[in-house]
Each structure stands twice: as structure tokens, then as C-alpha cells.
Amino acid sequence: MRSAAADGHAPRGSLTVIYRRDEMTNYFWQTTDPGFCQGDGTTRGHSWACVWGPSLLPAGPTPTLKTVMGPDNMEGDDWLTVLVALGEEARSLTCGGVRIELTLVGTVSAADGERLAVYTYLAPWHAKGLLEAEVVRADGATTERITLNGPVHRGSLWGPEKDCDQVGTARRRE
């Protein structure tokens, strides 16, 4: 088994715990090139995966909140998503009007050295579509729409899913 450091992608900074349940702990960390890794550990073993490239983490003058991992099924009905914020603070998150608890878990650095806040949220379903986030920027509060990463998995193997756009549309009609 090769390590990320052996492949030229050494860790930068410390591990951030993004999920913990029973014997399982998941971590998120930044690499020295523009990238990040996610790994988990249990009493039975561990695994990790890394992705790198200049566009993965936001950089530049435009404030943004971006998903970088997930939604991923953890254990049971927990679906975890990791987001990073550049130039703003996330205050709340909703999927079709349903509030989702958002947790600030740490910070990493953008390629230009700017501090990025790392947030996670857990949902009891695989969220898809657009989330709405209430954020605070230097010029005041605003609502931002965030597109979720990845394909939508269907079928009982992946568990329940929630289309944030359809839920929101249905609620507005009521």
C-alpha cells in the first residue's frame, strides 16, 4: 500500500475529525499540493482516498461556499457532506425548506493562502439538487445556492434520497 506522501502529495496541517460514530472516525486533511484527503479508521482497519487539482478548493476574491466531498453514506442512515467557505461564514443550511444542522469543524488554506472554513452536515437521506445557505460576508448577509457534488444513487442499497429542489417546490405550492 502506498501513502499519499509517497505519491508526492504530503499532508499539510493537521487532521480534522469530520465524523464520529461508535468505533468509526472519519478525517479530512489538506495536501501540500492543491488537494485534500478523507480517511476513516475503526478497530477493524482504516482506508483513505485523496483528490488533487487546482480547482478543488476555492481561491480568489469571490466569496463562495462549495461542496468538496459527499454526500457519502457513513454508517446506518448518516449521509455526510463536507463544504468549504471562502470569504464568508455559513450560518444555516436548508434542503427544500428543511433545516440541516451545519457544523464548523476546522480550517484549511486556499492555494493563495486565504483561510477556508470547513463545514460538515449530516442528513438521514442522500440530498441532491440545490441547497440554500444563509451566509455572512464582509458586505452583509445573503442567501447562496449550492449545487451538490456527485451522482444520485438510486435503490435500496443507497438508502433514501431527498431532492432539495422538488421538496422546495412542493412546499411553496402548499
Secondary structure, DSSP 8 states (H G I E B T S, - for coil): ---TTTTT--EEEEEEEEEEETTEEEEEEEETTTEEEEEEEETTEEEEEEEE-TTSS--SSS-EEEEEEEEEE-STT-EEEEEEEESSEEEEEEETTEEE-EEEEEEEE-TTS-EEEEEEEEESSEEESEEEEEEEETTEEEEEEEE--S----STTT--EEEHHHHHHHHHH-
